Amino acid sequence: MHCWKTVKIDQLYGEWQLIGFSGITIFVAYTLIFLPLSFLLDLRNIHDDYFFVFVAVLLSLYPIHKAVHLIALSVLKGKIVLLRRKLYRWRIIVAEPMEKKKYMVALLMPFFLLNSVLLIAIFMFPSYFHYTAFLLAFHIGVCVPDFIYLKSMFHSPVNCLIEESDEGYEILRR
């Protein structure tokens, strides 16, 4: 096997630019979610109680996102290592090379699973759709680095393996 490409998004974009991408994505996603829902749902029944529950769920959304990655990787038989870079940033490293398709499924799993739960919650609790719409937009913003990784993988060869390192990952050809 030889390395086809090395992808390091922290080096390529920088931490602050990734945060900026995520922030813009959160803003655009919230606007695109809230405006149509405000026409569909009754705005007179919006409640602002349970704000502390909203903040607690907002703060736990990133760890839940990472936990879904961990569960998906362990189900897909990846040997994983969890590193803490900073207080708010965790890095999951797959210890052995993994098939591209499996790795892509593990990257997409939190997006589809958590966003589905949040979309269902919007319609189950319409009085709190403004909170849930922001949680959904925030989670879409959290998924931005995953989408950047996926973009690099889409252009890689079909039968390749993904191997992670401390800074990013390498795409290996067989």
OpenMM code with the backbone's topology and positions (N, CA, C; nanometers):
from openmm import Vec3, app, unit

residues = "MET HIS CYS TRP LYS THR VAL LYS ILE ASP GLN LEU TYR GLY GLU TRP GLN LEU ILE GLY PHE SER GLY ILE THR ILE PHE VAL ALA TYR THR LEU ILE PHE LEU PRO LEU SER PHE LEU LEU ASP LEU ARG ASN ILE HIS ASP ASP TYR PHE PHE VAL PHE VAL ALA VAL LEU LEU SER LEU TYR PRO ILE HIS LYS ALA VAL HIS LEU ILE ALA LEU SER VAL LEU LYS GLY LYS ILE VAL LEU LEU ARG ARG LYS LEU TYR ARG TRP ARG ILE ILE VAL ALA GLU PRO MET GLU LYS LYS LYS TYR MET VAL ALA LEU LEU MET PRO PHE PHE LEU LEU ASN SER VAL LEU LEU ILE ALA ILE PHE MET PHE PRO SER TYR PHE HIS TYR THR ALA PHE LEU LEU ALA PHE HIS ILE GLY VAL CYS VAL PRO ASP PHE ILE TYR LEU LYS SER MET PHE HIS SER PRO VAL ASN CYS LEU ILE GLU GLU SER ASP GLU GLY TYR GLU ILE LEU ARG ARG".split()
positions = [
    Vec3(0.0840, -0.1181, 0.0000),
    Vec3(0.0000, 0.0000, 0.0000),
    Vec3(0.0883, 0.1242, 0.0000),
    Vec3(0.0416, 0.2255, -0.0669),
    Vec3(0.1132, 0.3522, -0.0645),
    Vec3(0.0134, 0.4665, -0.0449),
    Vec3(0.0649, 0.5770, 0.0039),
    Vec3(-0.0200, 0.6918, 0.0356),
    Vec3(-0.0585, 0.7649, -0.0923),
    Vec3(-0.1886, 0.7780, -0.1158),
    Vec3(-0.2383, 0.8502, -0.2314),
    Vec3(-0.2493, 0.9992, -0.2002),
    Vec3(-0.2954, 1.0307, -0.0766),
    Vec3(-0.3124, 1.1698, -0.0375),
    Vec3(-0.3167, 1.1790, 0.1145),
    Vec3(-0.2611, 1.2861, 0.1685),
    Vec3(-0.2703, 1.3158, 0.3108),
    Vec3(-0.3588, 1.4384, 0.3268),
    Vec3(-0.4589, 1.4289, 0.4139),
    Vec3(-0.5532, 1.5384, 0.4351),
    Vec3(-0.5409, 1.5854, 0.5795),
    Vec3(-0.5066, 1.7128, 0.5956),
    Vec3(-0.4964, 1.7752, 0.7278),
    Vec3(-0.5788, 1.9035, 0.7235),
    Vec3(-0.7040, 1.8959, 0.7679),
    Vec3(-0.7905, 2.0130, 0.7539),
    Vec3(-0.7497, 2.1258, 0.8478),
    Vec3(-0.6895, 2.0933, 0.9633),
    Vec3(-0.6433, 2.2001, 1.0518),
    Vec3(-0.5329, 2.2812, 0.9853),
    Vec3(-0.4452, 2.2139, 0.9125),
    Vec3(-0.3388, 2.2835, 0.8408),
    Vec3(-0.3925, 2.3531, 0.7167),
    Vec3(-0.4853, 2.2889, 0.6498),
    Vec3(-0.5390, 2.3418, 0.5253),
    Vec3(-0.6243, 2.4668, 0.5485),
    Vec3(-0.7098, 2.4628, 0.6494),
    Vec3(-0.8014, 2.5734, 0.6742),
    Vec3(-0.7659, 2.6540, 0.7984),
    Vec3(-0.7134, 2.5904, 0.9001),
    Vec3(-0.6883, 2.6587, 1.0262),
    Vec3(-0.8085, 2.6466, 1.1179),
    Vec3(-0.7819, 2.6469, 1.2466),
    Vec3(-0.8886, 2.6266, 1.3445),
    Vec3(-0.9923, 2.7386, 1.3403),
    Vec3(-0.9478, 2.8630, 1.3293),
    Vec3(-1.0415, 2.9752, 1.3306),
    Vec3(-1.1256, 2.9802, 1.2038),
    Vec3(-1.0691, 2.9398, 1.0920),
    Vec3(-1.1468, 2.9370, 0.9688),
    Vec3(-1.2528, 2.8267, 0.9746),
    Vec3(-1.2188, 2.7128, 1.0349),
    Vec3(-1.3190, 2.6068, 1.0533),
    Vec3(-1.4315, 2.6532, 1.1443),
    Vec3(-1.3956, 2.7248, 1.2512),
    Vec3(-1.4979, 2.7794, 1.3406),
    Vec3(-1.5845, 2.8802, 1.2652),
    Vec3(-1.5218, 2.9603, 1.1792),
    Vec3(-1.5979, 3.0549, 1.0973),
    Vec3(-1.6915, 2.9855, 1.0004),
    Vec3(-1.6421, 2.8799, 0.9323),
    Vec3(-1.7283, 2.8009, 0.8435),
    Vec3(-1.8472, 2.7449, 0.9204),
    Vec3(-1.8188, 2.6910, 1.0380),
    Vec3(-1.9260, 2.6327, 1.1192),
    Vec3(-2.0252, 2.7395, 1.1628),
    Vec3(-1.9756, 2.8556, 1.2032),
    Vec3(-2.0638, 2.9642, 1.2457),
    Vec3(-2.1543, 3.0124, 1.1342),
    Vec3(-2.0980, 3.0300, 1.0161),
    Vec3(-2.1785, 3.0717, 0.9007),
    Vec3(-2.2809, 2.9640, 0.8666),
    Vec3(-2.2394, 2.8385, 0.8743),
    Vec3(-2.3311, 2.7275, 0.8468),
    Vec3(-2.4452, 2.7257, 0.9477),
    Vec3(-2.4145, 2.7502, 1.0751),
    Vec3(-2.5190, 2.7545, 1.1784),
    Vec3(-2.6187, 2.8654, 1.1470),
    Vec3(-2.5685, 2.9833, 1.1144),
    Vec3(-2.6559, 3.0971, 1.0846),
    Vec3(-2.7463, 3.0692, 0.9643),
    Vec3(-2.6875, 3.0205, 0.8560),
    Vec3(-2.7648, 2.9927, 0.7346),
    Vec3(-2.8646, 2.8793, 0.7593),
    Vec3(-2.8200, 2.7739, 0.8283),
    Vec3(-2.9095, 2.6608, 0.8553),
    Vec3(-3.0264, 2.7036, 0.9439),
    Vec3(-2.9987, 2.7842, 1.0472),
    Vec3(-3.1072, 2.8295, 1.1349),
    Vec3(-3.2075, 2.9132, 1.0558),
    Vec3(-3.1583, 3.0001, 0.9706),
    Vec3(-3.2477, 3.0826, 0.8897),
    Vec3(-3.3328, 2.9960, 0.7972),
    Vec3(-3.2691, 2.8985, 0.7320),
    Vec3(-3.3418, 2.8133, 0.6378),
    Vec3(-3.4365, 2.7150, 0.7066),
    Vec3(-3.4123, 2.6853, 0.8326),
    Vec3(-3.5014, 2.5956, 0.9070),
    Vec3(-3.6133, 2.6749, 0.9738),
    Vec3(-3.5769, 2.7862, 1.0387),
    Vec3(-3.6744, 2.8606, 1.1180),
    Vec3(-3.7804, 2.9296, 1.0320),
    Vec3(-3.7395, 2.9931, 0.9245),
    Vec3(-3.8364, 3.0692, 0.8449),
    Vec3(-3.9488, 2.9830, 0.7876),
    Vec3(-3.9207, 2.8722, 0.7206),
    Vec3(-4.0331, 2.7904, 0.6719),
    Vec3(-4.1191, 2.7341, 0.7850),
    Vec3(-4.0538, 2.6953, 0.8957),
    Vec3(-4.1311, 2.6406, 1.0072),
    Vec3(-4.2181, 2.7469, 1.0727),
    Vec3(-4.1744, 2.8714, 1.0708),
    Vec3(-4.2555, 2.9773, 1.1311),
    Vec3(-4.3843, 3.0003, 1.0523),
    Vec3(-4.3858, 2.9634, 0.9247),
    Vec3(-4.5092, 2.9713, 0.8470),
    Vec3(-4.5971, 2.8483, 0.8689),
    Vec3(-4.5349, 2.7337, 0.8946),
    Vec3(-4.6104, 2.6097, 0.9131),
    Vec3(-4.6675, 2.5960, 1.0535),
    Vec3(-4.5911, 2.6375, 1.1531),
    Vec3(-4.6307, 2.6190, 1.2921),
    Vec3(-4.6851, 2.7496, 1.3489),
    Vec3(-4.7660, 2.7376, 1.4522),
    Vec3(-4.8308, 2.8534, 1.5128),
    Vec3(-4.7326, 2.9268, 1.6037),
    Vec3(-4.6991, 3.0508, 1.5685),
    Vec3(-4.6028, 3.1290, 1.6467),
    Vec3(-4.6611, 3.1803, 1.7782),
    Vec3(-4.7924, 3.1785, 1.7920),
    Vec3(-4.8534, 3.2276, 1.9156),
    Vec3(-4.8351, 3.1297, 2.0311),
    Vec3(-4.8034, 3.0055, 2.0011),
    Vec3(-4.7884, 2.9039, 2.1057),
    Vec3(-4.6432, 2.8751, 2.1414),
    Vec3(-4.5508, 2.9608, 2.1034),
    Vec3(-4.4100, 2.9389, 2.1372),
    Vec3(-4.3884, 2.9709, 2.2846),
    Vec3(-4.3162, 2.8813, 2.3514),
    Vec3(-4.2841, 2.9001, 2.4928),
    Vec3(-4.1335, 2.9159, 2.5082),
    Vec3(-4.0959, 2.9954, 2.6073),
    Vec3(-3.9530, 3.0132, 2.6314),
    Vec3(-3.9089, 2.9549, 2.7658),
    Vec3(-3.9938, 2.8750, 2.8286),
    Vec3(-3.9495, 2.8077, 2.9504),
    Vec3(-3.8586, 2.6906, 2.9120),
    Vec3(-3.7989, 2.6284, 3.0074),
    Vec3(-3.7012, 2.5200, 2.9871),
    Vec3(-3.5760, 2.5678, 2.9131),
    Vec3(-3.5393, 2.6934, 2.9346),
    Vec3(-3.4186, 2.7454, 2.8699),
    Vec3(-3.2944, 2.6714, 2.9171),
    Vec3(-3.2908, 2.6340, 3.0450),
    Vec3(-3.1733, 2.5633, 3.0971),
    Vec3(-3.1617, 2.4227, 3.0377),
    Vec3(-3.2742, 2.3615, 3.0073),
    Vec3(-3.2712, 2.2321, 2.9381),
    Vec3(-3.2135, 2.2517, 2.7977),
    Vec3(-3.2545, 2.3586, 2.7321),
    Vec3(-3.2008, 2.3903, 2.5996),
    Vec3(-3.0492, 2.4089, 2.6054),
    Vec3(-3.0007, 2.4845, 2.7030),
    Vec3(-2.8562, 2.5076, 2.7161),
    Vec3(-2.7840, 2.3766, 2.7465),
    Vec3(-2.8428, 2.2928, 2.8319),
    Vec3(-2.7804, 2.1640, 2.8646),
    Vec3(-2.7715, 2.0744, 2.7411),
    Vec3(-2.8773, 2.0699, 2.6622),
    Vec3(-2.8751, 1.9886, 2.5400),
    Vec3(-2.7764, 2.0476, 2.4398),
    Vec3(-2.7723, 2.1802, 2.4310),
    Vec3(-2.6780, 2.2457, 2.3399),
    Vec3(-2.5338, 2.2116, 2.3762),
    Vec3(-2.5015, 2.2156, 2.5049),
    Vec3(-2.3654, 2.1837, 2.5492),
    Vec3(-2.3328, 2.0354, 2.5348),
    Vec3(-2.4332, 1.9503, 2.5403),
    Vec3(-2.4073, 1.8065, 2.5288),
    Vec3(-2.4150, 1.7560, 2.3845),
    Vec3(-2.4522, 1.8413, 2.2914),
    Vec3(-2.4678, 1.7974, 2.1527),
    Vec3(-2.3353, 1.7540, 2.0903),
    Vec3(-2.2275, 1.8272, 2.1161),
    Vec3(-2.0967, 1.7896, 2.0605),
    Vec3(-2.0469, 1.6573, 2.1190),
    Vec3(-2.0522, 1.6362, 2.2522),
    Vec3(-2.0131, 1.5036, 2.3030),
    Vec3(-2.1015, 1.3901, 2.2514),
    Vec3(-2.2301, 1.4153, 2.2342),
    Vec3(-2.3185, 1.3127, 2.1782),
    Vec3(-2.2786, 1.2836, 2.0335),
    Vec3(-2.2459, 1.3873, 1.9584),
    Vec3(-2.1996, 1.3719, 1.8199),
    Vec3(-2.0759, 1.2823, 1.8154),
    Vec3(-1.9803, 1.3084, 1.9031),
    Vec3(-1.8581, 1.2272, 1.9072),
    Vec3(-1.8884, 1.0847, 1.9526),
    Vec3(-1.9823, 1.0688, 2.0457),
    Vec3(-2.0191, 0.9350, 2.0921),
    Vec3(-2.0816, 0.8533, 1.9788),
    Vec3(-2.1618, 0.9174, 1.8946),
    Vec3(-2.2205, 0.8466, 1.7804),
    Vec3(-2.1102, 0.8043, 1.6830),
    Vec3(-2.0099, 0.8909, 1.6631),
    Vec3(-1.8941, 0.8501, 1.5817),
    Vec3(-1.8272, 0.7268, 1.6419),
    Vec3(-1.8049, 0.7285, 1.7732),
    Vec3(-1.7398, 0.6153, 1.8403),
    Vec3(-1.8201, 0.4870, 1.8256),
    Vec3(-1.9499, 0.4962, 1.8461),
    Vec3(-2.0357, 0.3779, 1.8346),
    Vec3(-2.0346, 0.3254, 1.6908),
    Vec3(-2.0461, 0.4160, 1.5940),
    Vec3(-2.0455, 0.3735, 1.4534),
    Vec3(-1.9129, 0.3078, 1.4167),
    Vec3(-1.8026, 0.3650, 1.4625),
    Vec3(-1.6717, 0.3065, 1.4318),
    Vec3(-1.6536, 0.1709, 1.4988),
    Vec3(-1.7028, 0.1573, 1.6223),
    Vec3(-1.6878, 0.0283, 1.6899),
    Vec3(-1.7774, -0.0778, 1.6269),
    Vec3(-1.8964, -0.0402, 1.5809),
    Vec3(-1.9842, -0.1346, 1.5121),
    Vec3(-1.9228, -0.1770, 1.3785),
    Vec3(-1.8559, -0.0844, 1.3121),
    Vec3(-1.7922, -0.1140, 1.1834),
    Vec3(-1.6545, -0.1768, 1.2000),
    Vec3(-1.6244, -0.2207, 1.3195),
    Vec3(-1.5019, -0.2954, 1.3511),
    Vec3(-1.3736, -0.2139, 1.3362),
    Vec3(-1.3807, -0.0887, 1.3723),
    Vec3(-1.2595, -0.0079, 1.3720),
    Vec3(-1.1996, -0.0043, 1.5115),
    Vec3(-1.0684, -0.0208, 1.5215),
    Vec3(-1.0014, -0.0070, 1.6506),
    Vec3(-0.9744, 0.1411, 1.6710),
    Vec3(-1.0312, 0.1967, 1.7785),
    Vec3(-1.0293, 0.3412, 1.7955),
    Vec3(-0.9526, 0.3845, 1.9189),
    Vec3(-0.8995, 0.5049, 1.9099),
    Vec3(-0.8300, 0.5702, 2.0202),
    Vec3(-0.8929, 0.7083, 2.0334),
    Vec3(-0.9222, 0.7497, 2.1563),
    Vec3(-0.9837, 0.8797, 2.1801),
    Vec3(-0.8807, 0.9719, 2.2430),
    Vec3(-0.8540, 1.0841, 2.1777),
    Vec3(-0.7581, 1.1819, 2.2274),
    Vec3(-0.8292, 1.3114, 2.2616),
    Vec3(-0.7832, 1.3770, 2.3676),
    Vec3(-0.8380, 1.5075, 2.4025),
    Vec3(-0.7338, 1.6123, 2.3685),
    Vec3(-0.7624, 1.6962, 2.2705),
    Vec3(-0.6687, 1.8006, 2.2308),
    Vec3(-0.6819, 1.9220, 2.3208),
    Vec3(-0.8036, 1.9664, 2.3398),
    Vec3(-0.8338, 2.0808, 2.4247),
    Vec3(-0.9585, 2.0445, 2.5033),
    Vec3(-0.9962, 2.1303, 2.5941),
    Vec3(-1.1122, 2.1030, 2.6782),
    Vec3(-1.2378, 2.0766, 2.5949),
    Vec3(-1.2561, 2.1503, 2.4891),
    Vec3(-1.3784, 2.1413, 2.4096),
    Vec3(-1.3626, 2.0597, 2.2817),
    Vec3(-1.2440, 2.0074, 2.2561),
    Vec3(-1.2217, 1.9408, 2.1278),
    Vec3(-1.1628, 1.8025, 2.1490),
    Vec3(-1.2346, 1.7030, 2.1029),
    Vec3(-1.1913, 1.5636, 2.1120),
    Vec3(-1.1574, 1.5141, 1.9726),
    Vec3(-1.0630, 1.4242, 1.9667),
    Vec3(-1.0211, 1.3661, 1.8385),
    Vec3(-1.0316, 1.2152, 1.8487),
    Vec3(-1.1029, 1.1549, 1.7557),
    Vec3(-1.1147, 1.0100, 1.7483),
    Vec3(-1.0184, 0.9629, 1.6407),
    Vec3(-0.9324, 0.8695, 1.6761),
    Vec3(-0.8359, 0.8167, 1.5803),
    Vec3(-0.8601, 0.6675, 1.5628),
    Vec3(-0.8722, 0.6248, 1.4385),
    Vec3(-0.8843, 0.4830, 1.4072),
    Vec3(-0.7427, 0.4272, 1.4019),
    Vec3(-0.7148, 0.3273, 1.4860),
    Vec3(-0.5786, 0.2758, 1.5021),
    Vec3(-0.5298, 0.1964, 1.3816),
    Vec3(-0.6194, 0.1328, 1.3096),
    Vec3(-0.5827, 0.0529, 1.1921),
    Vec3(-0.6484, 0.1124, 1.0684),
    Vec3(-0.5893, 0.0894, 0.9507),
    Vec3(-0.6556, 0.1365, 0.8282),
    Vec3(-0.7950, 0.0744, 0.8138),
    Vec3(-0.8874, 0.1542, 0.7641),
    Vec3(-1.0267, 0.1129, 0.7521),
    Vec3(-1.0734, 0.1388, 0.6088),
    Vec3(-1.1657, 0.0571, 0.5613),
    Vec3(-1.2182, 0.0752, 0.4263),
    Vec3(-1.2849, 0.2123, 0.4132),
    Vec3(-1.2707, 0.2683, 0.2951),
    Vec3(-1.3235, 0.4020, 0.2686),
    Vec3(-1.4743, 0.4094, 0.2919),
    Vec3(-1.5496, 0.3109, 0.2433),
    Vec3(-1.6954, 0.3132, 0.2571),
    Vec3(-1.7380, 0.3085, 0.4034),
    Vec3(-1.6727, 0.2242, 0.4812),
    Vec3(-1.7066, 0.2145, 0.6236),
    Vec3(-1.6748, 0.3443, 0.6964),
    Vec3(-1.5620, 0.4034, 0.6626),
    Vec3(-1.5231, 0.5283, 0.7270),
    Vec3(-1.6208, 0.6404, 0.6906),
    Vec3(-1.6662, 0.6417, 0.5663),
    Vec3(-1.7629, 0.7427, 0.5240),
    Vec3(-1.8969, 0.7246, 0.5959),
    Vec3(-1.9375, 0.6007, 0.6164),
    Vec3(-2.0605, 0.5739, 0.6920),
    Vec3(-2.0459, 0.6249, 0.8352),
    Vec3(-1.9299, 0.5998, 0.8956),
    Vec3(-1.9063, 0.6464, 1.0324),
    Vec3(-1.9049, 0.7988, 1.0396),
    Vec3(-1.8560, 0.8654, 0.9361),
    Vec3(-1.8577, 1.0118, 0.9340),
    Vec3(-1.9991, 1.0672, 0.9183),
    Vec3(-2.0821, 0.9995, 0.8408),
    Vec3(-2.2177, 1.0482, 0.8152),
    Vec3(-2.3190, 1.0095, 0.9230),
    Vec3(-2.2877, 0.9097, 1.0027),
    Vec3(-2.3838, 0.8578, 1.1005),
    Vec3(-2.4380, 0.9651, 1.1961),
    Vec3(-2.3543, 1.0489, 1.2605),
    Vec3(-2.4117, 1.1498, 1.3502),
    Vec3(-2.5024, 1.2486, 1.2774),
    Vec3(-2.4667, 1.2846, 1.1558),
    Vec3(-2.5491, 1.3793, 1.0804),
    Vec3(-2.6896, 1.3245, 1.0610),
    Vec3(-2.7002, 1.2027, 1.0120),
    Vec3(-2.8324, 1.1472, 0.9848),
    Vec3(-2.9072, 1.1093, 1.1122),
    Vec3(-2.8400, 1.0507, 1.2082),
    Vec3(-2.9068, 1.0054, 1.3300),
    Vec3(-2.9555, 1.1223, 1.4156),
    Vec3(-2.8658, 1.2130, 1.4509),
    Vec3(-2.9037, 1.3229, 1.5401),
    Vec3(-2.9963, 1.4230, 1.4716),
    Vec3(-2.9737, 1.4502, 1.3445),
    Vec3(-3.0635, 1.5421, 1.2751),
    Vec3(-3.2031, 1.4831, 1.2595),
    Vec3(-3.2128, 1.3520, 1.2421),
    Vec3(-3.3449, 1.2876, 1.2368),
    Vec3(-3.4170, 1.3015, 1.3699),
    Vec3(-3.3451, 1.2792, 1.4779),
    Vec3(-3.4048, 1.2938, 1.6113),
    Vec3(-3.4513, 1.4376, 1.6331),
    Vec3(-3.3689, 1.5332, 1.5945),
    Vec3(-3.4054, 1.6738, 1.6137),
    Vec3(-3.5218, 1.7150, 1.5235),
    Vec3(-3.5274, 1.6637, 1.4016),
    Vec3(-3.6413, 1.6938, 1.3139),
    Vec3(-3.7713, 1.6370, 1.3698),
    Vec3(-3.7648, 1.5171, 1.4239),
    Vec3(-3.8833, 1.4582, 1.4870),
    Vec3(-3.9246, 1.5418, 1.6076),
    Vec3(-3.8262, 1.5879, 1.6850),
    Vec3(-3.8557, 1.6694, 1.8038),
    Vec3(-3.9209, 1.8021, 1.7669),
    Vec3(-3.8857, 1.8577, 1.6521),
    Vec3(-3.9482, 1.9835, 1.6088),
    Vec3(-4.0993, 1.9663, 1.5960),
    Vec3(-4.1420, 1.8541, 1.5393),
    Vec3(-4.2850, 1.8344, 1.5174),
    Vec3(-4.3552, 1.7714, 1.6373),
    Vec3(-4.2805, 1.7065, 1.7252),
    Vec3(-4.3415, 1.6531, 1.8475),
    Vec3(-4.3639, 1.7627, 1.9511),
    Vec3(-4.2765, 1.8628, 1.9526),
    Vec3(-4.2858, 1.9728, 2.0483),
    Vec3(-4.2873, 2.1058, 1.9723),
    Vec3(-4.3964, 2.1360, 1.9040),
    Vec3(-4.3990, 2.2573, 1.8216),
    Vec3(-4.3889, 2.3867, 1.9026),
    Vec3(-4.4198, 2.3831, 2.0304),
    Vec3(-4.4083, 2.5034, 2.1131),
    Vec3(-4.2638, 2.5426, 2.1386),
    Vec3(-4.1723, 2.4499, 2.1151),
    Vec3(-4.0298, 2.4749, 2.1383),
    Vec3(-3.9499, 2.4613, 2.0088),
    Vec3(-4.0158, 2.4828, 1.8959),
    Vec3(-3.9456, 2.4600, 1.7694),
    Vec3(-3.8318, 2.5589, 1.7484),
    Vec3(-3.8377, 2.6757, 1.8113),
    Vec3(-3.7274, 2.7709, 1.7969),
    Vec3(-3.6016, 2.7176, 1.8645),
    Vec3(-3.6177, 2.6508, 1.9796),
    Vec3(-3.5028, 2.5871, 2.0450),
    Vec3(-3.4504, 2.4707, 1.9601),
    Vec3(-3.5429, 2.3860, 1.9186),
    Vec3(-3.5028, 2.2666, 1.8443),
    Vec3(-3.4438, 2.3029, 1.7081),
    Vec3(-3.4958, 2.4071, 1.6456),
    Vec3(-3.4394, 2.4513, 1.5176),
    Vec3(-3.2960, 2.5000, 1.5368),
    Vec3(-3.2699, 2.5683, 1.6483),
    Vec3(-3.1319, 2.6118, 1.6727),
    Vec3(-3.0420, 2.4926, 1.7035),
    Vec3(-3.0925, 2.3952, 1.7792),
    Vec3(-3.0134, 2.2745, 1.8053),
    Vec3(-2.9804, 2.2024, 1.6746),
    Vec3(-3.0772, 2.1947, 1.5856),
    Vec3(-3.0548, 2.1317, 1.4554),
    Vec3(-2.9505, 2.2094, 1.3748),
    Vec3(-2.9627, 2.3409, 1.3720),
    Vec3(-2.8656, 2.4233, 1.2993),
    Vec3(-2.7269, 2.4122, 1.3617),
    Vec3(-2.7212, 2.4091, 1.4946),
    Vec3(-2.5921, 2.3952, 1.5627),
    Vec3(-2.5272, 2.2617, 1.5275),
    Vec3(-2.6074, 2.1562, 1.5247),
    Vec3(-2.5506, 2.0258, 1.4914),
    Vec3(-2.5036, 2.0209, 1.3463),
    Vec3(-2.5736, 2.0845, 1.2578),
    Vec3(-2.5272, 2.0919, 1.1187),
    Vec3(-2.3929, 2.1644, 1.1137),
    Vec3(-2.3768, 2.2685, 1.1939),
    Vec3(-2.2487, 2.3383, 1.2018),
    Vec3(-2.1384, 2.2524, 1.2600),
    Vec3(-2.1723, 2.1676, 1.3564),
    Vec3(-2.0739, 2.0751, 1.4145),
    Vec3(-2.0278, 1.9740, 1.3097),
    Vec3(-2.1137, 1.9416, 1.2148),
    Vec3(-2.0817, 1.8428, 1.1108),
    Vec3(-1.9945, 1.8977, 0.9982),
    Vec3(-1.9654, 2.0266, 0.9962),
    Vec3(-1.8874, 2.0867, 0.8872),
    Vec3(-1.7521, 2.0188, 0.8668),
    Vec3(-1.6706, 1.9940, 0.9721),
    Vec3(-1.5432, 1.9239, 0.9476),
    Vec3(-1.5621, 1.7841, 0.8886),
    Vec3(-1.6690, 1.7154, 0.9283),
    Vec3(-1.6975, 1.5837, 0.8703),
    Vec3(-1.7226, 1.5954, 0.7203),
    Vec3(-1.7953, 1.6988, 0.6799),
    Vec3(-1.8231, 1.7183, 0.5376),
    Vec3(-1.6965, 1.7536, 0.4599),
    Vec3(-1.6057, 1.8259, 0.5223),
    Vec3(-1.4793, 1.8584, 0.4552),
    Vec3(-1.3984, 1.7310, 0.4338),
    Vec3(-1.3954, 1.6435, 0.5356),
    Vec3(-1.3282, 1.5142, 0.5183),
    Vec3(-1.3951, 1.4322, 0.4079),
    Vec3(-1.5276, 1.4311, 0.4070),
    Vec3(-1.6005, 1.3546, 0.3052),
    Vec3(-1.5723, 1.4060, 0.1647),
    Vec3(-1.5611, 1.5373, 0.1504),
    Vec3(-1.5312, 1.5954, 0.0195),
    Vec3(-1.3985, 1.5422, -0.0339),
    Vec3(-1.2997, 1.5295, 0.0527),
    Vec3(-1.1701, 1.4756, 0.0099),
    Vec3(-1.1812, 1.3281, -0.0264),
    Vec3(-1.2650, 1.2559, 0.0461),
    Vec3(-1.2788, 1.1124, 0.0204),
    Vec3(-1.3544, 1.0824, -0.1085),
    Vec3(-1.4487, 1.1677, -0.1461),
    Vec3(-1.5250, 1.1446, -0.2686),
    Vec3(-1.4355, 1.1433, -0.3917),
    Vec3(-1.3276, 1.2185, -0.3876),
    Vec3(-1.2379, 1.2281, -0.5030),
    Vec3(-1.1244, 1.1268, -0.4977),
    Vec3(-1.1277, 1.0376, -0.4009),
    Vec3(-1.0214, 0.9375, -0.3871),
    Vec3(-1.0589, 0.8098, -0.4636),
    Vec3(-0.9612, 0.7213, -0.4869),
    Vec3(-0.9911, 0.5950, -0.5566),
    Vec3(-1.0955, 0.5114, -0.4817),
    Vec3(-1.1628, 0.4250, -0.5538),
    Vec3(-1.2747, 0.3485, -0.4978),
    Vec3(-1.2295, 0.2514, -0.3893),
    Vec3(-1.1364, 0.1654, -0.4184),
    Vec3(-1.0934, 0.0630, -0.3227),
    Vec3(-0.9692, 0.1089, -0.2482),
    Vec3(-0.9868, 0.1997, -0.1573),
    Vec3(-0.8723, 0.2464, -0.0799),
    Vec3(-0.9047, 0.2344, 0.0686),
    Vec3(-0.8031, 0.2541, 0.1480),
    Vec3(-0.8164, 0.2480, 0.2930),
    Vec3(-0.7885, 0.3857, 0.3511),
    Vec3(-0.8479, 0.4112, 0.4669),
    Vec3(-0.8265, 0.5369, 0.5372),
    Vec3(-0.7485, 0.5061, 0.6638),
    Vec3(-0.6380, 0.5773, 0.6820),
    Vec3(-0.5572, 0.5619, 0.8027),
    Vec3(-0.5438, 0.6992, 0.8669),
    Vec3(-0.5711, 0.7061, 0.9959),
    Vec3(-0.5663, 0.8344, 1.0645),
    Vec3(-0.4344, 0.8547, 1.1355),
    Vec3(-0.3988, 0.9822, 1.1470),
    Vec3(-0.2826, 1.0218, 1.2259),
    Vec3(-0.3278, 1.1307, 1.3226),
    Vec3(-0.2348, 1.1901, 1.3937),
    Vec3(-0.2714, 1.2923, 1.4919),
    Vec3(-0.3324, 1.4170, 1.4278),
    Vec3(-0.2843, 1.4560, 1.3110),
    Vec3(-0.3299, 1.5801, 1.2487),
    Vec3(-0.4402, 1.5623, 1.1454),
    Vec3(-0.4577, 1.4442, 1.0915),
    Vec3(-0.5553, 1.4247, 0.9854),
    Vec3(-0.5630, 1.2789, 0.9467),
    Vec3(-0.5746, 1.2529, 0.8172),
    Vec3(-0.5782, 1.1139, 0.7732),
    Vec3(-0.5083, 1.0999, 0.6390),
    Vec3(-0.4729, 0.9757, 0.6101),
    Vec3(-0.4073, 0.9419, 0.4843),
    Vec3(-0.4966, 0.8466, 0.4071),
    Vec3(-0.5038, 0.8681, 0.2772),
    Vec3(-0.5782, 0.7793, 0.1890),
    Vec3(-0.4760, 0.6863, 0.1255),
    Vec3(-0.4908, 0.5569, 0.1517),
    Vec3(-0.3945, 0.4570, 0.1056),
    Vec3(-0.4525, 0.3774, -0.0103),
    Vec3(-0.3726, 0.3590, -0.1134),
    Vec3(-0.4118, 0.2730, -0.2260),
    Vec3(-0.3568, 0.1343, -0.2034),
    Vec3(-0.4340, 0.0356, -0.2436),
    Vec3(-0.3911, -0.1039, -0.2276),
    Vec3(-0.3042, -0.1466, -0.3420),
] * unit.nanometer
topology = app.Topology()
chain = topology.addChain("A")
for resn in residues:
    res = topology.addResidue(resn, chain)
    for name in ("N", "CA", "C"):
        topology.addAtom(name, app.Element.getBySymbol(name[0]), res)
